[in-house]
């Protein structure tokens, strides 16, 4: 099927929504787990160290999934991979929903993490390759709206199930299970990315014509050549260091409200839900300006807000008041200077046959860094919550410096594939 015919028969925005549900399910798994483990802690006798290990396990599995899924998506196509990932996610969510023993939590989080991680780079590549050129930035950044929705649904549910104990945790995971089933059904109707198919056909033809000069592993080798190595390093560092704050808040927000600020799950969920009105405002500016010359202005404003947000509890300590301030300010600044722009940059800096692999490597590295942080987070909180937030201020400053001074100077990829450019 040609690129033209695919875009005539499949609405690109429909593809963006259905493929982009990877972001919803990834965020949903992280936030639901952050709340569910607190709800499970009494019945399963989970200590703070157990919660850290389970949170880190989910993050590590997302990392492994991203690395493997991104590569498989480049080799075998976008559609095949994100169909398999949904099946895996469904099985994992089922384990978490019916868990009656801690080992079931470990199995469920392994499967859900692998599936969510593998889905992310493939779905982003699919969206970028289906979108019209003048809408690509908006459609890729729109996936952050779905990411926010994945945060909001379990957060909203937390208001009502926050006092239900284990039953509340089962409701959280059960909803993710149902959504994954619906996404799987809808994805069976999506066609393969025509841009990936074209690039794959070109490469297959080149291999057939000169097998001694081309191998199936060329995309990995080429990715690490100097032309792509610097973008991989720069963007990987930006996302990994910047994501430490977002991941910490996503996984331990409820823990901080309940075990440090002296609040409860329902209150934490209500405040977090209210704060996302600011997130919608931020996403309006991101989607509106991401493809214009004002992109970096929006990025800079978001960076300043985010640094100040983590500076409040670092300076004043963790209390209900400082947690409320943190929630509202990060909801506003985070999208402007965080993951949405990473998603757009990752489409711009890598060509088609390397895109999924590059994103998989960067997401995997990011999640491994986040997992390492998750392992020590409750320990840092025990030492003194202000220590944690001083660290988060530092990581934010480093990340936004990379995003402001290094990444915009990198050359963008041109054409459909590196192979085509080399043959011109």
N, C-alpha and C positions, 0 to 999 in steps of 0.2 A: 504494500500500500504506500502511496506517495505521501510526502509531507502535506501537499495541498489537499488531497482527498481526506486525509485524517482530520485536518483542522476544519473541514467542511462538515464532517459527520459527527465530530465530537467537540462539544463546547469546551474551550480551554479552561474556563472558570469551573466547569463541572469536574474536569480532571484535577484542577488545583484543590478543590474541596475533598474529593474522594481519595486522591493520593496523599493530600496534606493531612488527612486524619492520622497519619503516623505521628505528627506533632501532638495531636490531641491525646492519643493513647500513651505516648511517651510521658508527657506531662502528667496525665492522669495517674499513671503507675507510680511516678515519683511522689506526687502530693498525696494520693490515697494511701500509699505505704507509710508516709510520714505520720498520718493520722491513725491508720489502722494498727500500726505497731504499738502506739500508745494505748489504743483500745484493747489490744490483745495482751498487754503486758501483765495484767493481773491473772487472767485465766491460764496463761502459758508461763507465768513466773519469769518474765523477761526483765533483766536488769538493764541499766544504761549501756553497758558494754555489749549486751546481746543486740540491742537496738542499733548500736553503731555498726556491729558486724553485719546485720541483715541489710541495713541501708547501704553499706559499702559493697555488699555482695550484688545488690541490684545494679549499682553503678558500674561495677566491674563487668557484669554480664552485658550491660548496654554497650560498654566499650568493645568487648569481644565481638558482639553482634554487629556493631557498626563497621569494624574492620573487615569481617568476613562478608557481610552483606553488600558493602560498597564494591568489593572486588567481584563478587558473584554477579552483581547487577551490571557491571561493565562487560563481563564475559558472556553472560547468558540472557541478558535482557532485563528490563525493569519489571515487566508484568509478572514474569515467572517468580521472581524473588519475593515481591510484596504480596503474592498470593500465599506462598509457603509461610511467610512470617506471620500472617494473620492466623493461620492454623495453629502455629506454635503459641501465639499469644493467647488464643482461646483455651488451650490445654492448661497453660500456666495460670491464667485467671481462674479457671475452674478449681485448681488445687488450692489457691488462696481463698476462694470463696467457701469451700467446704472443710478447710483445715481444722483438724481436731488434735494436732500434735505439732510441736515446733518444726520437726523435719519436713512437714508439708509446706511450711512457710519457705524453707530453704529451696525446696524443689520448685515451688511456684515462682519465686523471685528469680531463680536461674532461668526458667523458660520465658517468663515475661520480659526479663532484661535482654536476653538474646534476641527475642523477636522485635522488641521496640528498637533496639540498636540497629539491627539489620535493616529495618524498614526505613529509617530516617534518611540516609544518604541516597537510597534508591528513589524514594518518593520525591525528594527535592530535585534530583536530576530529571525525573519524569516531568515534573511541573515546568522546569526551565526549558526543556526541550519541546514541550507542547505549546507553550505560551508564544503569542506574537512578540516580535522583537521589542516593540515599543511598550509592551505590558509586562515584560519578564520580571523586572524589578518589583513591580507591584504584586504580581502573582506569587513570587517567591516569598516576599515579606508578608503576604497575607497568611502564610502558614503560621506566623506568630500569633495571629488572631485565633487560629485553631489551638495553638499551644496554650493561649490564655484561657480558652474555653475548657481545655483539659485540666487547668488549674481550678477554674470556677466551679465545675460540676462537683468534684469531691469536696471542695471548700463549702459550697452551698449545702451539700448533704450533711457535712459535719455539724451544721447548726442543729439538725434534727436527730442525728444518730450519735452525737457526741457523748450522750449519757447512757448509751445502750450497751456499752462494753463490747464483747466479742460479736454480738449480733450486729452492731453498727459497722464493725469492720467487714463483716460478710456482705452487708448492703453495699458498701463502697466498692468492693471487688466485683460483686455481682453485676453492678451497672457497667463496669468496664468490660466484663464478659459479654454482655448483651450488645454493647456498642461494637465490639470486635466482630461479632457474628454478622451484624448488619453491614459493616465495612467490607467484610469478606465477600458477601453476596453482591454488593454493588461493584466491587473491583473486578469481578468476573466478566463484567460487561465493558471494561476499558480496553482499548486496543494497545498494542505495543507502541512505544515511542518511535515515531517515524524517523526522527533524527538519529536515534541510536541504531535503528535498523539500517539506515543509510551508511552510517559510519562503520558498522559491523560488516556490511556487504563490501565496502571499499577495502577494508582490511583483509577480509577473506579472499577477495580477488587478488590482492597484492601477495598474500601468502601462497596462493595457488600458482601465481606467475613466477615468483622467485622464492621458493621455500627456504633456500639457504640464507636469505637475507632477512627474513621476517619470521618471528615465532609468536605463538600465542601469549608469551610472557613479555612481549615488547612494551606493553603499556606500563607495566610496573618499572621496567628498566628506564624507559623514557621519562617517567614521572620523577625519577631521582636524578635526572640530568640537571645541570645548573639552571636551565631555563625554568624549570618547575620547582626546583628545590627551595629557592628563596621564598616564593609565595607559600609553599607548604609549611616552611618553618615560621614565617611571619604570621600567617593566618592561624596556624595551629597554636602558637604561643598566645596570640590575642584571645582566642576562644577558650583555651584551657585555663589561663590565668583569670580572665574575666568571669568565667563560669563558676569559679570557686565560690563567689558570693551568692550567685543565683541558686546554685545547687545546695549550698549550706542552708539558705533561707527556705528553700523548697522542702528539704528533708527534715529540718530541725526547727521550723517555725512553731509548730504545735508544741514541741518539746520545750522550747524556750518560754512560751506563754504559760504552760502548765507547771513546769518544774523549776523555773527561775522567777518569772514575773508573778507567780501565785494565782494565775487565772485558771480557766478550764477550757476544754475542747470547744464547746459551743461558742464561748466568747471569742476565742481565737479565730474560729471559722467565720463568725459574723464580721469581725473587724477586717479580716483578709478579704472577704467578699465585698465589703463596702469600698475598700481601697481600689478595687479593680475598675471603678468608674474612672479613676485617673489613668489606668492602663489603657482604656479605650480612647481617651484623649491623646495619649502618647502615640498609640497606633494610628490615629488619624493623621498626625504629622509625619509619621514614618512612611505610610503608604502614599501620602500626597507628595512628599518631597524626595523619596528615595532615589528616583530616577532624574533628579534635577541638580542644578549647581548648588542648591542649598542643603544637600545631603550632609556635608561635614559640619555645617552650622547646627543642624538638628543633633548630630552626634555629639558636638561639643557641649551643647546645653544639657543633654542627657547625662553626659559624663560628670559635669559639675554637680548636678542634682544627686546622682548616685553616690559620689564621694561624700557629699555632705550627709546623705542619709545614713551611711554606716558610721560616720563620725559622731552622730548624736549619741547612740548607746556607748560608743567608745569613750566619749568624754563624760557622759552623765550616768553610765551604768544601765543595766537592764531592769526596766520596770514596765508596768502596763503602759504608762504614758510614752516612754521612749520606743517601745515596740509598736505602738500605734503610729507614731511619727515615722518610724522606719518603714512600716507597711505602706503608708501612703506615698512617701517619697520614692521608694524603689519601684512602686507601681507606675510612677510617672517617668522616672529617669531610666529605668532598666531597659525598656524596649527601644529607646532612642539611641542607646550606646551599647547594646548587647547583641543578642542572638539574631535579630532580624537582619542587621547589616552584615553579620558573618555569613548568613545564608546567601545574601546577594553577592558579596565578594567571592564566595566559593564558586558561584556559577560563572563569574566574570574572569577569574584568573586561571581556570582549567578548561581544556577542550573536552569534547563529548566523551571519548573513550577513556579518558583519565578522570573524569569528573566524579563518578561514584567512588572510585578507589581513593582519590584524594580526600573526598569528604569523609569516607569511612576511616581513613587513617587519622584525620584531625579530630573527628568525633570520638574515636577510640582513645586517643591520647588525652583528650579533654576529660572523658569519663574516668580514666584511670587516675588522673590527678585529683578529680573530685572524690573518687573512692578512697584515695589515700587521706584526703582531708576528712572524709566522713569517719574514718577509723579513729581519728584523734579528736573529733569535735566535742564529744561529751567529756572527754578528759580535759580539754581546754576550758570548757564551761565550768568544770569542777574546780580548776585552778583559779578561775575568775572570769566571768562572762566578758568583761571589758577587754581582756587579753584577746579573745576571739575576734572582737570587732575591730581592734587595732590592726590585727592581721588582715582582716577583710578590707579595711581602708587602704592598706598598702598594696594588696593585690589589684584592687580597682585602679589605683593610680598607674601601676605598671601596665595594665591591659589597655587603658585608654591612651596612654602614651604611644604604645605600639600602633594602635588603630589610627591615631592622629598624625604621627610623624613618619611611619614606615610604610604601612600598607598602601596608602594612596599613591605612593611613588612607584609601585610595582606595575609592570606592563600587563595589560589585559590580553587574554587569549583571543585569537582571531580565527574565524572559519569554524567548520564543523569538527575537524579532527586534526591532530598534529600530523598525521600521515598525509592528508591533503595538502597542507602547507609545505611539507617537505618535497612533495612531488611537483610543485608548481615551478 
